[in-house]
Amino acid sequence: MINLYMDDYRKHPPGFTLARSTEECLLLLRECEVCVLSLDYDMGPEDFSGGEVARRIVLEGLFPHEIYLHTSSLQGRREMYEILYPAVPGEVLLHNGPLDPARLLELAGGACSR
């Protein structure tokens, strides 16, 4: 089980696997059990956005245990949330914002439960 951080620019927090592209993120979601997923929206001019990742999560049923939206794009955060919220299964936690410092510390220590 992994924690996954999708971002084209930022450094990933301790305890997370970094996906620098949307395709890499989707590959890891398809191949691994993901505990916590943290999504950026703007993934650079040569890539899709986090909105496309959110759509694929819903269409392919690639839900991790917990999802955070760490993007600085308010419009992008809203788009991803509006795609995910109606489809998220009851056991999945969806957060409309980034990980808080306490949760980051838990995950850095290897915790993966909610």
C-alpha positions in Angstrom: 0.0 0.0 0.0 1.4 3.4 -1.0 0.6 7.1 -0.5 0.6 9.0 -3.7 1.4 12.7 -4.4 0.7 14.0 -7.9 2.5 17.2 -8.7 4.7 18.4 -11.6 6.7 20.9 -9.5 6.5 20.5 -5.8 8.6 18.1 -3.7 6.6 15.2 -2.3 6.1 14.9 1.5 7.9 12.1 3.4 6.0 8.9 3.2 4.6 9.5 -0.3 5.4 8.2 -3.8 5.7 11.1 -6.3 3.9 11.1 -9.6 5.2 13.8 -11.9 2.6 13.3 -14.6 -1.1 12.4 -14.8 -0.2 9.2 -16.7 2.2 8.1 -14.0 -0.4 8.8 -11.3 -3.0 6.8 -13.2 -0.6 3.9 -13.7 0.1 3.8 -10.0 -3.6 4.0 -9.1 -4.2 1.0 -11.5 -1.3 -1.1 -10.2 -1.1 -0.3 -6.5 -3.4 -0.1 -3.6 -3.3 3.6 -2.6 -4.1 4.7 0.9 -3.8 8.5 0.5 -3.8 10.4 -2.8 -3.0 14.1 -3.0 -3.8 15.8 -6.3 -2.5 18.9 -8.0 -4.5 20.4 -10.8 -2.1 22.3 -13.1 0.3 19.6 -14.4 2.1 21.7 -17.0 1.5 22.5 -20.6 2.3 19.1 -22.0 0.1 17.1 -19.6 -3.6 16.7 -18.7 -5.0 18.4 -15.6 -5.9 16.9 -12.3 -9.5 17.2 -13.5 -8.8 14.4 -16.0 -7.3 12.3 -13.3 -10.4 12.8 -11.2 -12.6 11.8 -14.2 -10.5 8.6 -14.7 -10.7 7.7 -11.0 -14.5 7.9 -11.3 -14.8 6.1 -14.7 -12.4 3.3 -13.8 -13.2 3.0 -10.1 -9.7 3.8 -9.0 -10.6 5.2 -5.6 -7.9 5.2 -2.9 -8.9 5.2 0.8 -8.5 9.0 1.1 -8.2 11.9 -1.3 -6.8 15.4 -0.7 -6.7 18.3 -3.2 -3.5 20.3 -2.6 -3.7 22.5 -5.7 -3.3 26.2 -5.4 -5.8 26.6 -8.3 -9.2 27.4 -6.7 -11.0 26.7 -10.0 -9.1 23.4 -10.4 -9.8 22.3 -6.8 -13.5 23.0 -7.4 -13.6 21.1 -10.7 -11.9 18.0 -9.1 -14.1 18.1 -6.1 -17.3 18.4 -8.2 -16.2 15.4 -10.3 -15.3 13.2 -7.3 -17.9 14.2 -4.7 -21.0 12.6 -6.3 -19.2 9.4 -7.1 -17.0 8.8 -4.1 -17.9 5.5 -2.3 -19.0 5.9 1.3 -15.8 4.4 2.7 -13.5 6.9 0.9 -12.7 10.2 2.6 -12.6 13.2 0.2 -11.0 16.4 1.5 -11.5 19.7 -0.3 -8.0 20.9 0.5 -4.4 19.9 1.3 -3.2 17.6 4.0 -2.9 19.2 7.4 0.5 19.1 9.3 -0.7 16.5 11.8 -1.8 14.1 9.1 1.5 14.6 7.2 3.4 13.6 10.3 1.3 10.5 10.7 1.9 9.5 7.1 5.6 10.2 7.3 5.8 7.8 10.2 4.3 5.0 8.0 0.7 5.3 9.2 -1.8 4.5 6.5 -5.1 4.1 8.3 -7.7 6.8 8.7 
